[in-house]
């Protein structure tokens, strides 16, 4: 085995996996609070990429200011989605709420490119294209930067859930009726989780938009986010980190060796296989909390 080739694939895959973890973080934040799988996260990521690209190229804002403005806008967008759409579904079966998030995903996937343009838009973060060479291994600078940002965001999310407000969100997740009984405003807590998920989507949209450009295909990151969240455990931030690293390495190493034999296309199978295998073997994920109910 060419260990340098394997190491290059594994390192770049791990960095990519950290960016997958950031995509999944929004799913985990919402599920930890409300117990609902947010199938609109891919469209929110796409919307974040489009928004920052428009603020930079359309309005001429500096990149940092555009990102800060985008964070505020996506927080508000997530907050409003919960307030105007999901809150009206209180008392409905969970599957209906999940279908509503899927409807939002489909709506945004069509609406945002229609308003922002279907052509590929470049989002330049000023990262040099020249790779970093370590022991004859080529490390992608964009993935290195994106992985560092993703790791910082995941760390902040973990610290947030140890704060006073984070404990409130965890209490809402554990028992909503009991939270209502002790005076916690459950609806506001869930809306906050949606706002935070919007902010993580903005960061993911910017990072992935800088790597592959901004267009409707950013919404397809929902598949990667679902794979990471399911593999790691829908209610575990640490699980999202571990699963993202595992999926990223697998998606890099497996195609690196099998594509020359199979003729390509194996990369697209890895995430789907991870979802299928985890659902069958360990449905609560690697680090998720197993819930057993009497029926």
ABEGO torsion letter per residue (X at the ends): XBAAAAAAAAAAAAAAAAAAAAAAAAAAAAAAAAGBBBAAAAAAAAAAAAAAAAAAAAAGBBAAAAAAAAAAAAAAAAAAAAAAAAAAABGBBAAAAAAAAAAAAAAAAAAAAAAAEABBBBBBAGBBABBBBBGGBBBBAAAAAAAAAAAAAAAAAAAAAABAAAAAAAAAAABAAAAAAAGBBAAAAAAAAAAAAAAAAAAAAAAAAAAAEBBAAAAAAAAAAAAAAAAAEAABAAAAAAAAAAAAAAAAAAAAAAAAAAGEGAAAAAAAAAAAAAAAABAAEAABBBBBBBX
